Amino acid sequence: MVPVRKVGEERATAGLRAGHLLRITGYVETATIAMWTASPRALVMIGMAEASVRGEGPGGKDEDLLERLRPLVGEACEYYADGNFPAAMARMRVAQDLVDLRIVAIAGE
């Protein structure tokens, strides 16, 4: 198995990129559901989403997106920890929408 960070640009296929982004959107969605249900593990789930956007994606082609996601998910974690649910949820929804829109764009390539 080749770590995602080690894949060169020439091997970063649309499928690999989409798979990487699907993993991220899965973590973001899980964190969002945990927040909605007031799960005691919501902060852990947000942390998992935050960890999923660290580093670069396959071939570095989605770095612009990851740079936008990192502060959004980080702010969501901070707002949720401070009890500001609406602000936290807004950031998570924007993050998920950005990832999902990129997946749609990659699928059209």
Long-range contacts (C-beta under 8 A, 24 or more apart in sequence): 4-55, 4-57, 4-58, 5-55, 5-56, 7-58, 7-59, 8-59, 9-59, 9-60, 9-61, 10-59, 11-58, 11-59, 12-57, 12-58, 12-59, 12-60, 12-61, 13-58, 14-106, 14-107, 14-109, 16-58, 16-59, 17-57, 17-58, 17-59, 17-61, 17-62, 17-106, 18-103, 18-106, 18-107, 20-57, 20-58, 20-62, 21-57, 21-62, 21-65, 21-99, 21-102, 21-103, 21-106, 22-103, 23-52, 24-49, 24-52, 24-53, 24-69, 24-99, 25-96, 25-99, 25-100, 25-103, 27-51, 27-52, 28-52, 28-73, 28-92, 28-95, 28-96, 28-99, 29-96, 31-76, 31-92, 32-89, 32-92, 32-93, 32-96, 35-80, 35-85, 35-88, 35-89, 35-92, 36-89, 42-80, 43-77, 43-80, 43-81, 46-73, 46-76, 46-77, 46-80, 46-88, 46-92, 47-77, 49-73, 49-92, 49-95, 50-74, 50-77, 62-102, 65-98, 65-99, 65-102, 68-98, 69-95, 69-98, 69-99, 72-98
